[in-house]
Amino acid sequence: MRVPGWYVLLLAAVGAERVRELSVSRAHERATVGAPAAPATYPLMVAAHMGLLTLPLLEIAGRRQRPPRWGWIAVLAGATALRLWSIRSLGGAWNVHAVVPRDVRPVETGPYRYIRHPNYLAVILEFAAIPLIAGARLSAVVLSALNAVVLYDRIRAEEALLNESPAYREAFARRARFLPRIY
């Protein structure tokens, strides 16, 4: 099985970042009293993220090595920056289980100033970019479809919990989910 070393390193870096985020998330969850959004689809989300780090490798194994697609590397860099900005903006309220605190206070700084779900937008972009950087088109399509199923359920459930807060409803009533100025 021949896979470009640069791609293995890229996936290892993405995986290491996800492990670090899990550690941060656990600390935030321990300090949060509230309900998780869509707990039934969390295992599917984990499977999708594991697939993101493995399926593209299997798809490109044995192919003639090609250079990285720099446009998709730029998309990944932008998506990663957006995700980290989102996490930083949410601070202690951010966690991977989307536990919504009972006393939720809407965050309207950082990318949340423009859209309701910048972290999910970043993940959508990552699910396309990570496989496509190495030309794993089938992985990009399959994993993006799986991610869409997970996010559909998760966003619906998370917004239901968030909308229990009048402050959240007021702050985000006119804010687009993913693209500024598109409701």
C-alpha positions as CSV (number, residue, x, y, z in Angstrom):
1,M,0.0,0.0,0.0
2,R,1.6,3.2,-1.2
3,V,0.3,6.5,0.2
4,P,2.1,9.8,-0.1
5,G,4.0,10.6,3.1
6,W,2.9,14.2,3.0
7,Y,-0.8,13.0,3.1
8,V,-0.2,10.7,6.0
9,L,1.4,13.6,7.9
10,L,-1.5,15.8,7.1
11,L,-4.0,13.3,8.4
12,A,-1.9,12.6,11.5
13,A,-1.9,16.4,12.2
14,V,-5.7,16.6,11.7
15,G,-6.1,13.5,14.0
16,A,-3.9,15.0,16.7
17,E,-5.8,18.2,16.6
18,R,-9.1,16.3,17.0
19,V,-7.7,14.4,20.1
20,R,-6.6,17.7,21.6
21,E,-10.1,19.2,21.0
22,L,-11.7,16.1,22.7
23,S,-9.6,16.9,25.8
24,V,-10.7,20.5,25.8
25,S,-14.3,19.4,25.2
26,R,-14.3,17.0,28.2
27,A,-13.2,19.8,30.5
28,H,-15.9,22.1,29.2
29,E,-18.6,19.4,29.5
30,R,-17.7,18.7,33.1
31,A,-18.3,22.4,33.9
32,T,-21.6,22.6,32.0
33,V,-25.1,21.6,33.2
34,G,-27.4,21.2,30.3
35,A,-28.8,18.8,27.7
36,P,-26.8,17.4,24.8
37,A,-28.1,17.9,21.3
38,A,-28.9,14.7,19.3
39,P,-27.0,12.2,21.5
40,A,-28.3,9.3,19.4
41,T,-26.3,10.5,16.3
42,Y,-23.1,11.2,18.2
43,P,-21.7,7.7,17.5
44,L,-22.4,8.3,13.8
45,M,-20.5,11.6,14.0
46,V,-17.5,9.8,15.6
47,A,-17.6,7.2,12.8
48,A,-17.7,9.9,10.1
49,H,-14.7,11.7,11.7
50,M,-12.8,8.4,11.9
51,G,-13.7,7.7,8.3
52,L,-12.3,11.1,7.4
53,L,-8.9,10.0,8.6
54,T,-9.0,6.5,7.1
55,L,-11.2,6.2,4.0
56,P,-9.2,8.6,1.8
57,L,-6.1,6.6,2.6
58,L,-7.7,3.4,1.4
59,E,-9.1,5.1,-1.7
60,I,-5.7,6.5,-2.8
61,A,-3.6,3.5,-1.8
62,G,-1.7,2.1,-4.7
63,R,-2.6,4.9,-7.1
64,R,0.1,6.8,-8.9
65,Q,1.2,9.5,-6.5
66,R,0.1,13.0,-7.4
67,P,1.0,16.3,-5.9
68,P,-1.3,17.9,-3.4
69,R,-4.2,20.0,-4.7
70,W,-3.2,23.4,-3.4
71,G,-6.7,24.9,-3.8
72,W,-8.1,22.3,-1.4
73,I,-5.2,22.9,1.0
74,A,-6.2,26.5,1.1
75,V,-9.8,25.5,1.8
76,L,-8.7,23.2,4.6
77,A,-6.5,26.0,6.1
78,G,-9.4,28.4,6.0
79,A,-11.8,25.9,7.5
80,T,-9.4,25.0,10.3
81,A,-8.9,28.7,11.1
82,L,-12.7,29.2,11.1
83,R,-13.2,26.1,13.4
84,L,-10.5,27.3,15.8
85,W,-11.9,30.8,15.8
86,S,-15.4,29.4,16.6
87,I,-14.1,27.3,19.4
88,R,-12.2,30.2,20.9
89,S,-15.2,32.5,20.6
90,L,-17.5,30.0,22.4
91,G,-14.9,29.5,25.1
92,G,-16.1,27.2,27.9
93,A,-19.4,26.7,26.2
94,W,-17.9,24.7,23.3
95,N,-18.0,21.0,23.4
96,V,-18.3,18.1,21.0
97,H,-21.5,16.8,22.4
98,A,-23.2,20.1,21.8
99,V,-24.4,20.3,25.4
100,V,-26.4,23.4,25.7
101,P,-26.2,25.0,29.1
102,R,-29.5,25.7,30.9
103,D,-28.5,29.3,31.4
104,V,-27.2,29.7,27.8
105,R,-26.0,33.2,26.9
106,P,-25.7,33.7,23.2
107,V,-22.2,34.3,21.9
108,E,-22.3,37.1,19.3
109,T,-18.6,37.7,18.9
110,G,-16.1,36.2,16.5
111,P,-17.7,34.4,13.5
112,Y,-21.0,34.2,15.4
113,R,-21.3,37.8,14.6
114,Y,-22.0,36.8,11.0
115,I,-23.6,33.3,11.1
116,R,-25.2,30.9,13.6
117,H,-23.0,27.8,12.9
118,P,-19.5,28.7,11.8
119,N,-18.1,25.6,13.5
120,Y,-20.4,23.3,11.4
121,L,-19.5,25.3,8.3
122,A,-15.9,24.6,9.0
123,V,-16.5,20.9,9.4
124,I,-18.5,20.8,6.1
125,L,-15.5,22.3,4.3
126,E,-13.1,20.0,6.0
127,F,-15.1,16.9,5.0
128,A,-14.7,18.0,1.3
129,A,-11.2,19.3,1.5
130,I,-9.4,16.6,3.4
131,P,-10.1,13.8,0.9
132,L,-9.9,16.1,-2.2
133,I,-6.4,17.3,-1.3
134,A,-5.2,13.8,-2.3
135,G,-7.8,13.2,-5.0
136,A,-10.1,10.9,-3.0
137,R,-13.3,12.0,-4.7
138,L,-15.4,9.0,-3.6
139,S,-14.4,9.5,0.0
140,A,-15.3,13.2,-0.2
141,V,-18.8,12.4,-1.6
142,V,-19.6,9.5,0.8
143,L,-18.2,11.2,3.9
144,S,-19.8,14.5,3.1
145,A,-23.2,12.8,2.7
146,L,-22.7,11.0,6.0
147,N,-21.7,14.3,7.7
148,A,-24.8,16.0,6.2
149,V,-27.1,13.4,7.8
150,V,-25.3,13.9,11.2
151,L,-25.4,17.7,11.0
152,Y,-29.0,17.8,9.9
153,D,-30.1,16.0,13.0
154,R,-27.6,17.7,15.3
155,I,-28.4,21.3,14.1
156,R,-32.1,20.7,14.4
157,A,-31.8,19.4,17.9
158,E,-29.2,22.0,19.0
159,E,-31.4,24.9,17.7
160,A,-34.4,23.5,19.5
161,L,-32.4,23.6,22.8
162,L,-31.0,27.0,22.0
163,N,-34.3,28.5,21.0
164,E,-35.6,27.8,24.5
165,S,-33.6,30.9,25.5
166,P,-35.4,34.1,24.6
167,A,-32.0,35.8,24.4
168,Y,-30.7,33.3,21.8
169,R,-33.9,33.7,19.7
170,E,-33.6,37.4,19.7
171,A,-29.9,37.5,19.0
172,F,-30.0,34.9,16.1
173,A,-33.5,35.3,14.6
174,R,-32.1,37.1,11.5
175,R,-28.7,35.4,11.3
176,A,-28.1,32.8,8.6
177,R,-27.0,29.3,9.6
178,F,-23.9,29.0,7.3
179,L,-23.6,31.9,4.8
180,P,-23.9,35.5,5.9
181,R,-27.0,37.3,4.6
182,I,-28.6,34.1,3.2
183,Y,-31.5,33.0,5.4
